């Protein structure tokens, strides 16, 4: 049965069924073919061009037999090309081309494999497997794990076609030869042809090995003659010592488990070293290179602890809270215990300073029983810091990645890339681009350091990155990581962290571990609320340390027999007057004053919006050191109020006769963000209508010109700030209702949280109106005649009179 499907022409590549490989696609028609395939069922015909150099192939330039492939992954690269991971599915024949200017679209029919029942399939499969094993023993470029895969296929003896397709994909054959095998419908003929090709290749490899052995003996003889020459002894010192060193290196190379590529490279370098004078500078460079390669943990691994319950207990003992990172680590361990080959995850912990991102990486290493290494990327500007210098430079060294792995001593450590958002770029290169290969699970199995010039497998490494802000991380780099947000600790969490970790640690550090010291819960709460303003606990730990030092001095002066009870009243004695105070709400309803809540890097804070109306000529003044986003929100708020003027009982031209001033106190502090729109609207409406705003109501949300309330971020922190300020009702966007569960249960019980979809609802809940239903009816009417002139607004008289609503 024929069907139509997009076609992707390939250069010098034949894709066989059951074959998985990445492709880089740059031609416009090919990219459109992939896009069409993704829009349908992710199937695409993969057929090779007859000539690889043809840039714009026609139907006659493409082989008529190809393979249907499934697109497993597809993403755009920065240079405009597309990387796609395809998996071969079935041989097909191209019956014809459809008219399509954007990309090739072909009509195909599947090719059914034919097996002659008269032939012994099992015997032929066994013979081919044995020939392939002999070939792999001579050809070091084929990974040894292919032998086990081929053996499993041959053992089942159910799919001879798959055996042939698996083996032919590993051979470096000419394009025509591979295409001939692809087009052959007789499976057993394909196996026989492969067996013949492999035997021919084995003969060639055996001849090459004999030649290499003969050349090696001749070079060893030349080396011996060189050192037997007395003149060379005078130039290069004791030849026996140098020869012993070479023998020692040769023995290390032979015993060291490493990749075939590394073995071949070191063998060549050792041959060059034998030909050099031991005192030459080049010999030192070669020696250092060999030492570096030998010292790397190519095959050394630490046995992972896969006990999820024990790992969970370790994480709980080291950190309080941080549920999402802990959950992700336990998921990884669970998968690791079920899957033998699993690539290490690349996590990115993003949060403010002091929330425990770096220490969490160390705890993960302890929980998984892996070695731990940390690399700080703050201020790194040179690409060579990541990928090393080429050996052509004087003083060249490997990059920090390779150096850290050497220090770790295993190839499966927990690798913490600290402060990944603090990297910078200059004329020496872009280190963030160098990290693209390191942090790509599809590429880091063949990481190539400039100094080593060898492929090193980083896929077993568990990379953990930390950052304070996602905005500073380049998009392509961020795309390779799994981001876990750590927004900061609540006051409840800080209290628990202080009791469990900070106070015992500071008592020990300050020598008062065996002194009777007790911290009251109120004392810790006062330090948190009045002496620190942060999302993390660094400042909190410093303040607790200050209290402990004061106590330590008293112990030295008066002895250890005394007892110390630190309560809330004694905190100023240790730390001085309070440095911060939490914003609190007004005691009474006020006209033009609205309680907002905002997110900062230190947590949530109250953000008061004030509005005042004065006689003027239509100026709209916004102050409080607001950023561009809040400036635009204020303009949108004013436009919304003007659009609802008649419903609010205002003259349509009210804005031309008054000046409106919106101000956010604490003008020295910069403020920005898309969450103060409804706050400003409420203040403006209150100031114009002279209706007070409820003092125990706070709100957050952005506004559109139509009055829709848009969702915001940081709801947890904003809810805590409202609770600290004494707010009884919190108004949030309706789209954020799903995030209410992130607010601690105790805070949710203490407040009424109202989710709204439109600005009219906000005004009903926020303004102190005696009859909200009448007010709502007024707002819902599409248009009302003006009830009050602008003179009433200027005079400060109430403009909404329920008796005037018709």
N, C-alpha and C positions, 0 to 999 in steps of 0.2 A: 504494500500500500504506500503510495507516494505522498509526500507532504512538502510544504514550503517552509524554508528556514533561512536565516541570515548566514552568510559565508564570510570567514576571516582568512584571507590569503596569508601564508607563512613563508618566510625566507629561510632556506636551509634547515628547516625543522620538519620532521615527520612525527605526528602524534599518533600513538597506538592506543587501543582500548586498555583501560585500567592504568593508564599512565597519567601522573599528576605532575604538572610543571608550570612555573610562572612565565608569563609572556609580557613584553613591553611593547605597547602598540602606540605608534605615533601618527600613522596616516589617517587623514580625516575620514575617509570612507570606512576604514577599519573600525575607527572609534564609533562611528554611527551604527555600524553593524552590531557592535557590542551593546550599545545603548538599546537597539531594537530587541536584541536577545534578552536583555535584562527586563524589558517591558513585557515580554511574553512569558516563556517558561524557562529562561536562562540557558537555552540550548543554542549552539552555534556549530556550523560545519567548519572543521579545521582541515584545510587542504593546502599543500605546498605549491609554490610557484616553480615552474620549470627552470627559470633563471632568477637567481636571487637579486641581481642588480636591477631588475625591472621595477621601476617606482610606481608606475600606473598600469598594472596588469589588466589584460582583457580576459575574456572567457577562454581563449585559446592558450593563454600563458599559464593556466592553472590545471593541475592534474584532475582527472575526472573521478578519481577515487580518493576519499578522505575519511575522516573520523568525526562523528558527532561528539561534541564535548559539552560538559556541564560547567557553567561558570560558578565556581565556589566563592571567589572574592573578586572585587573590582573596586579600585579607587584611583583618583586623579593625583598625579604627581605635580610638584611645583612647576616643572618645565613644560607643562601642557600635555605630556604623554600620559598614558593610562597603563597601570599595572594590573594584570588580570591573572588569576589562578584558575587553570582549567583542568578538568579530569576527563580523560578519554572514556567514551561509552560504547560505541559500536561503529564498525565499518559501514560506510554508505557509498552509494554510487550517485554521482550528479547526473540527473537526467536532462536538465535544461536550466537556463537562466531566465529569470523574470525581469521585466522592464522596471528598473528602479534606479534613478539617478543618484540617490543618496548613498546607497551601499549595494553590495552584491546580495541578491536573494535568489536562492536556487531551489529547484524541485528535486528531491532525493528519494531513493528507495534503499532500504536496508539490504546489506549483503549477508547471506546466511553461510556460516562456516560448514564445510563438508568434511566428514571423516570416513575414510574407507574402512568398513567393518572387517575386511579381510586381513588387515594389518594389525600387528601386535602394538597397541598404543602404549601400554605400560612399559614395554621393553625400550621403545624409542624414547619415551620421556626419561627413563633412567639413564640411557646412554647420553642424552643431551645434557642432563644434570651433571654427570661425571665429567664430561668434556668442559662444561662451564666452570666447574671447580678447578680443573687443571689450568684453565685460562686465568682465573682470578688469582691463583697462586703465583703466576708470573706477572700479571698486570696489577700493580699496586694502586692504580687510579680508581679501581672499583671497590667500594666499601665492603668489608667482610660481611656486614649484615645482609647483603644481597644473597649470600649463600644460604642462610637460614630461610629466607623468604622463598627462594627457588626450591629448597628441599621440602618445605611444607606443601607447595603446590604439587610437586612430583609425588609426594607421599599419598596425597588424596587421590591422585590419578583420575580426577573428575573433569578437569578443565585443561586439556592440552593446549588449547588456543591461548589461554592466559599465560601458560609457561613460556610459549614462544614469544608473546608480546612483551613479557617482563624481561626476557634475556636480550631481545633485539634492541630494547630501549637503552641498554648499557653499552652497546657496541658503537665504536666510532666508524661507521660505514659511510660510503658515498650515498648521496641523496637518491640516486637512481636505484641503487641496491635496496635501500630501505623501502622505497616506493614499490619496488617489485614484490617485496615480501608482503607489504600491506595489501596489494591488489590480488594476491594469490588466495583463492577461496578454499583450497585444499589445505587443511590444518597440518596433516602429516607431511606433506611436501614442504611446508614452511619449516617444520622441525628438522627435516633432513637437510635442507639448505643451510639452516643455522648451524647444524653440527659440522657440516663441511667448512663453512666460513671460520668457525672457532678453531678447528684443527689447523687450518692454514695460518691463522694468527698465532697459534701456539708455536708452530715451526719458526715463524719470524722472531718471536720473543726469545726462543731458546738460542737462536743464532746471535741476537743482540746481547744476551747474557754472556755467552762465550767471549764475545769481543770485549765486553767490559772487564771481564776477569783477566784477559790477556793484557789489556792496557793497564789495569791496576798493578799487576806484577811488574810491568816495565817501569811504572812510575815509582814503585817502592824501591826497585833496584837503583834508579837514578837518585832517589833521595838518599839511599845508603852511600852511594858513591860521593854524593855532595858532602856529607858529614865526615866521611873518611878522609877528605882532603884537609891537610894541616892548615892551609891558608884560611879555609872557612872556619876552622876552630878558633883562630885568632880573632876573626870578625864577629862571630856569634856566640862566643863563650863555650861552655861545656855542652857538647851535643848530646851527651847521655841524659843530662837533666831535661833538656828539651824533648828528647825522645820519650822519656818517662812520662812527661806531661801529656804528650800526644797519645801515648798508649792509655793513659788514664782517661783522657777525654773519649777515646774510641770505645773503651769499655763502658763508660757511662752512657754513651749514645746507644750502644747495643742493648743495654739493660733497661734503658728508659722507655716506658710505654708512651708513645706519642703517635701522631698521625703519620701516614706514609709520606705525605708531602714534607713534613718536618724531618723525618729520617733521611729522605733523599737530599734535602737542603743541607743538613748538617754533614752528611757524607761528602758532599761537594766542597763545603767550607773546610772540612778537615783535610781534604786532599790539597787544597790551596795552602793551608797552614804548613803542611809538610814541605812544601816547596819554598817557603819563605825563610829568611833569616830570623832567628828568635829575637833579635834586638830591633827589628824594624817596627816602625809605627803601624804598618798595615797588619802585622802579626798580632799586635795588641788589640786592634779593632776586631779581628776575626775571633780571637780568644774570648773577648767580652761578649760577642754575639753568641758564640756557642754556649757560654755559661748562662746567658739569659734564657735561651731556648730550653736548655736542660733543666733549669731551675723552675720552669713553669709547671703548674699542676695540670698536666694534660689528662691524666687518668685517675688522679687522686680525688676521692670523694669522701665526704663524711656521711655516715649512715643517718638518714633522717628519722626523727621521732614522729611516727604516724599515729600515735595515740591521741585522738582528738580530745578526749576528756582531760588527759594530763596537760595537753597544750592549752586548753581553755583555762585550766586552773592556774597555769603559769602566767598567762596574760592577765587574769583577774588579780593575781597577787601583785603584779608590777604596775598596773594602771587601773584607775577607777573611771568608769564611763567608757567613752570611745567605742560604743557598741558596733558601729558600722565597720571600722577597720578590723576589729576582733572577729566579727562575723565573716568577713571576706577571707581572713587567714584560715579560719576553721573550715570554710568551704574548700579552700585550696588543699588543705591537708586531707580532707575527705576524698577529693578527686584523686589525689596522689596515692591514697591507699587502694584505690580501685583500678587505676590505670598505670601501666608500667612505664610508658613513655609519655611524659607530660611536660610541656614547656613551662618554664618559670614565668609567673605573672609579672607584669610591670605596673606597679601601683604608684600613684602620685597622691601623697597626703597634702592637702591644701588647707591652710588655716593661719590664723594670726600667730605672732611669736609667743612662745611659752606655753603652748597647749600640749606639748609632749610628742611632737612629730618625730624628732630624732631619737628620743629614748624609746619610742614605740618600735622603731626599727631594731634596736638592740634586743628588746623583749621578744620580737618575732624570731630572731636568730636563736635565742635561748629556748623558746617554745618548740622550734622545729629541729633543735640540735644541730644547727649549721654554724659554720664560722661566720664572723661578722666583720665587715670592713666598711669604712666610711670615707667618702671623698667629698670635700667641700668645694662647690663650684662657684662660690661667691667671688666675683672679680676676675674669673678666668676669661681671658680675651684671645688667647692663642689656640688655634686649632690643634697644634702639635701637643698641647697639654692633654688632649684626649687621644689622638691617634699616633703620637710619637713623631720623631724626626727621621728622615731618611738617612741611611748610613753614610751618605756622601758628605754630610755635614760633620764638622769637627765637634766632638763632645756629644754626638747624637745619643739619645736614650729612648726607650719605649715610652708610650703615653701613660697617663695615670691609671687607665683601666688595667693595662697589663701589669704595671708595677703593683697595683693593689691586689691583683689576683696572686701574684708571686708572694706577697706578704700574707695573704689569707691561707695559702697552702692547700687549697682544695678548689675544684672547678664548679662547686655548687654552693657557694656562700650566699649569705644575705648581703647584698651590695647596696649601701645607702648613698644615693647621690643627693647631697644636702644643698639646699638653697639653689635649686635649678633655675629659679627665676632671676637670680642675681648675675647671670653671665652677661657679658657685654661683647661688642663686636668692634674690631678696628682693622687696620691694614694687614694684620697678621692672619686674618681669617675669621670665620664664624664658628665658634665651638659648638653652638647649638645645632648647626647642620652636621657636624661630625658626630653628634650623639644620635642622629637619626638612625644610623645603622646599628648602634649599640642597643637602642631601645625598640627595635622592630623585631617582634618574635619570628617573622618570616625571613629575616636577614641575618640576625646576630649569631646564627649557627656557623657562619663563615666570616666572622669579624676579622678584618685585615688591618693590623697595625703597621704603620709605615716603616718602623724600625725592623720588626720581625719579618715583614713581607711574607707572612704565612697566614693561612686561615685558622682561626682559633674559635672553638665552639663556646659561645656564651649562653646557649639556650637553657642550660641547667642552672644558671645564676638567677636568683630571685632579686630583681631590681626593685628598689623602693626609692622614689623621689620625694623630696619635700619642697614646698613653695609657700610663700605668703600670699601670692596673688596670681590668678590665672592669666590676667591681662598681660603680664610680662613674659609669658611663655609663648614662643612662636607656634602658630597653628599646626604645621606639620609635625612638630615634636609633641604637642599636646595630643594629637590624634593617635599616637602610638601608646598612650598611657591610659590606665583605668583610674579616673579621678575619684578620690574619696574626700569629701568635704568634712573638715573638723571645725565647726563654726566657733568653738570656744566653750568654756564651762559656765554653767549657771552658778548662782550663788550657793545653791544647795550642793552642787557638785564640788565647788571650791571648799565648802565646809567639810565635806567628807575627805577630800584629798588632804586638807590640812591635818585632820585628826589621824588619818591612816599613814601618811607618808611624810609631810613637811615637818611637823612638830617632832616626831621621833628622829628624823634626819638631822635637824638643827640642834636638838639636844645633844646628839652624839658628836656633831662637828664642833660644838662649843664646850664640850667637856662637862656637861651637867646631866649626863645620862643617869647617874646614880643619885641625883638630887631630887627631893620631893617637889616636883613642879607640876601644877595642873592648870590647863587652859580651859576656862569656861566657854561654853558655846557662844554666849553673848560677846565675849572678848574677840573670838575669831570673826564673828559676824561684823563687829565694829571695824576691825582691820580691813575686812573685805570691802565694806561699804564706804568708809571714810578715809582710808589711807592708800587705797589702790584703785586704779581705773584701767583695767586690762581684760582681755579675753582669756589669757593664759594665767599662769600662777607664778611667774618669775618674781614679780614685784612682791607678791604675797609672801613668797619664801624669804625674800630679803627682809621684809618687815618682821616676820617671825624670828629670823636670825638676829635682828637688832634687839628684840625683846630678850632672847636667850643670852646675848652678850651682856646686856645690862644685869641679868640675873647672875651670870658667871662672875662679874666683878663683885657683886655683893657676896657671893659665895667665898671668893678669895679674901675679902675683907673681914667677913663675920663667921666663916666656917660653914660646913655642909649640914649641920644639924638642923638648921632652920627650914621651914616649909614655905613654898611660894605658891600663891593662888592668884593667877592672872584673870581678872574679871573685866567687864566692859568699862567700869569706872576707872580702873588703873591704867588703861591703855594710853591716855594722854601723858601720864607720868613717864612711860617708856618711850613713846614715839612723838610726843609733842602735840600741838594743836592739830585737829583734823585738817587734812589737805583737800579733801573733796567732799561734796555733799550731793546726795541724789536729788534730782529735781522732784518737786512735789506739786500737786495740783492746787489751784486756788480754793479758798474756803467758801466762796460764793460764786454764783453764776455771774459772768461778766459779758458785756457787749464787745464783740470784735476780738475776743481772746479764745483761741481754740487749742486744745491739747493734741499735739501730734507725737508720734514716736518714730525714731530713726535708728538705723543700724550704723555702727562705727566699728573700727577694728578692735575697740576695747569692749564691745558688747552693745546692748541696746541703751538708748538714752531718750529722755523726753525732749521734744522739740516744740516749743511754744510758738504759735503764729498769732501775730497781732495785726489788726487792720483798723484804720481810722479814716473817717470821711470829713473833709474840710472844704469850705467854699473855694472855688478855683475855676480853672478853664479846661478841665479834662485831662490833667496829668495823672499818669499811673506810675507810682514810685515803688520800687522794690529794693529793700536794703537788708543787710545781714550777711554780707560776703557769700552770696549764693553762686553756685556754679552754673554753667550753661543749661544743664538739664532742668534745674529748678527755676531758672529765669523763664524758660519756655513753658514750664508748667504753670507759672504765674500768669503768663499771657493767655494760655488756654483757659485758666480759671476765670479770668476777667471776661473773655469772650463768651463763656457759658453763662455767666451772670447776666450779661447784656442780652443774650438770646432769650433769657427767661424773665426779663424785666417786667413785662406786663402781667405775668402770672404771679410775680412777687409783689405786685401793686406799685411798681415804679414807673415813672415816665419813660417812654422809649429813648428820650434824649438826656436822661439823668447824668450820663457820664460826661456830658459837655459842660456841665455847670458846677462840678465838684472835682476836687483832687482826691484820689484814693491812695493811701500809703499802706503797703504791706511790709511788715518788719519781723525778722526772726532775731530775738535777743542773743547776747553773746556774739556780737558782730565781729569780733576778732578771730573767731573760729570759722574756717571755711566749711561750707555745707553744700552738698550736692546729692542727687539721686532721684530716681523716678518714683517717689512715694508720698509727696507732700501736696499733691494736687487738690484732693478733697479737703485737706486741712485749710488751704488758702481760700477755697470757695466758701467754706463755712464761715471763716472770719469776715470775708467781704460781705456776704449776705447778711450776717449779724450786724455789721457796722452800718449797712445801708438801711436795714429794716428796723434797727434799734431793738431787735429781739436778742436777749442774752443767750449765750451758749452754755449748755449744762457743764458745770465745773468738774463733774466726776466722769465725764465721757472723754475718751481719747480715740484717735482714728489714724489709719494709714491706708494709702491707696493713691493711684494716679488717675487722672481724669482725661477724658477725650472731649472734643468740642460738643459732642452730642450728649455728654453727661454720663457716659459709661464709666464704671469704675474698673480699672485694670489691675491685674495681680501684681504683687510685690515680692521681694525676697526678705530673708531674715526674720520671719514671723516669730520664731522662738525667742530671739533676743528682744524683739520689740514687745512681745507679750510680757516678758520678765520686767522690762523697763516700766511698762504701764502698771504692773503689779507693785513695784517698788514705789512708784509715785502716788499710790493710793487710788488709782482709777478703778471704778466699779463696772464700767461698760466699755468694751473695746470694739470698735467698728472696723471690719476688715473686708477686703474684696471677696466676692462670692467664689472666685476661682481659687482662693487660698483656703477654702474650707477644709480641703483634704490635708492641709498642713497643721491643722489645729492639734492633732495628736502629738506633734513634736513639743508642744508647750507642756511643761510638767503638770501632773494631775492636780497638785495642790494649788497651782496658779489658776488652772481652769475652773476649779470649784469656787475660787474667791472672786471671780469676775464673770460678767455676762458678755459673751462674745457674739456679736451680730454680724452676719455675712450679708453684704449688700451688693446689688448689681448696678444700681443707678444712683446718681447724685441726689435725686429727689428723696430717696430712702434715707440717705445720710442726714439731710436737713430735718426730716421728720424725727429722727432719733437724737440729733445733736442739739437742736434749738429748744429752748424752754418755752414751749407753746402749750397753752391750757387745753386746746382741743386739736390734737394732731390729726384726727380724721377730717376735720374741716379744712385744715391746712393742706392735707394730702389731696383732697378734692380740688382745691384751688390750683395746685401744681399740675394736676392731671388735665385740666381744661386747656385746650390748645391755645386759646387767646382770650384775654380779658381786657376790658377798657381800663385805662389808668385810673386808680382810685385816689391817688395822692399825688400832689405836685412835688416837684423837686424842692420846693421851699420847705416842705415838711421834713425832708431828708436832711437838709442843711441845718434846720432848727433842732434836730435831734429828737423829733417826735415819732412815736411808733407809727408805722405805715400800714401794718396789717390789722384790720379790725374784722373779726369774724362775722360781725353783723352785716358787713358789706358784701359778703360772698353770696352770689345769687345761685 
